[in-house]
Amino acid sequence: MEELMEILEDICPDVDFEQEEALVDDRIISSFEILSIISELNAHFGITLTPAEIIPDNFNSAKALWAMVCRLKA
């Protein structure tokens, strides 16, 4: 999770990823930032996100992102 937080903070340094629970729903992160996050997750964790995984529920919080990463790594 620590590695994920570093990636997120590099992409969006002004966002409090520890507290936010509606990153997409409240438009806290942009579509460009989502694409950057996807690219970094793919490269860093060696996973591939399919269009089925690119839904708001998986990107609304750091916890949701981490759950998705863990699921895809398994």
Backbone torsions as a table, in degrees:
resi	resn	phi	psi	omega
1	MET	NA	-34.5	-179.8
2	GLU	-61.4	-40.6	178.4
3	GLU	-63.4	-40.9	178.1
4	LEU	-62.3	-44.6	-179.8
5	MET	-60.9	-38.4	177.7
6	GLU	-64.1	-42.3	178.0
7	ILE	-61.7	-48.6	-178.7
8	LEU	-61.5	-42.9	-179.3
9	GLU	-68.7	-30.5	175.1
10	ASP	-67.4	-38.8	-177.8
11	ILE	-78.0	-41.1	-176.2
12	CYS	-132.1	76.6	-173.9
13	PRO	-64.5	-19.2	-177.4
14	ASP	-91.8	1.4	-176.7
15	VAL	-100.0	136.5	177.1
16	ASP	-89.9	87.3	-175.4
17	PHE	-68.4	-18.7	178.6
18	GLU	-75.2	-24.0	-176.0
19	GLN	-108.2	-32.9	-174.2
20	GLU	-68.5	135.0	179.6
21	GLU	-122.2	1.8	-177.9
22	ALA	-139.8	52.5	-176.1
23	LEU	-58.6	-41.0	-179.9
24	VAL	-86.4	-48.8	-176.6
25	ASP	-57.8	-38.4	-179.9
26	ASP	-93.6	7.6	178.5
27	ARG	56.5	40.0	178.1
28	ILE	-78.1	-34.5	174.3
29	ILE	-114.1	145.0	-177.1
30	SER	-90.1	169.5	177.6
31	SER	-63.6	-35.3	176.4
32	PHE	-63.1	-42.2	178.4
33	GLU	-65.5	-36.3	176.8
34	ILE	-62.9	-43.7	177.3
35	LEU	-62.0	-39.3	177.4
36	SER	-64.6	-41.1	178.4
37	ILE	-62.7	-45.9	179.6
38	ILE	-58.4	-46.8	-179.6
39	SER	-60.4	-45.3	179.9
40	GLU	-66.3	-40.6	178.3
41	LEU	-62.8	-44.5	178.6
42	ASN	-58.1	-47.8	-176.7
43	ALA	-70.4	-45.3	-173.0
44	HIS	-74.8	-42.4	-174.2
45	PHE	-101.2	-3.2	179.0
46	GLY	66.0	35.7	179.4
47	ILE	-113.1	166.3	175.5
48	THR	-127.0	119.5	177.5
49	LEU	-89.5	126.1	176.4
50	THR	-91.1	165.2	177.5
51	PRO	-54.9	-29.6	179.7
52	ALA	-63.9	-27.1	179.9
53	GLU	-86.9	-15.0	-175.5
54	ILE	-88.6	74.0	179.6
55	ILE	-128.1	155.1	-178.6
56	PRO	-53.1	-38.9	-178.4
57	ASP	-57.0	-33.2	-179.2
58	ASN	-82.8	-12.5	-175.6
59	PHE	-120.2	4.9	-176.9
60	ASN	-75.7	-18.7	179.1
61	SER	-153.6	162.4	176.6
62	ALA	-62.9	-36.7	179.3
63	LYS	-62.8	-42.4	179.2
64	ALA	-66.0	-40.8	177.2
65	LEU	-61.9	-44.3	-179.1
66	TRP	-64.7	-39.8	177.4
67	ALA	-60.8	-40.6	178.9
68	MET	-65.9	-44.4	179.1
69	VAL	-59.3	-47.6	179.9
70	CYS	-60.9	-41.8	179.7
71	ARG	-63.9	-41.4	-177.3
72	LEU	-75.3	-26.4	177.7
73	LYS	-75.5	-25.1	-175.5
74	ALA	-73.5	NA	NA
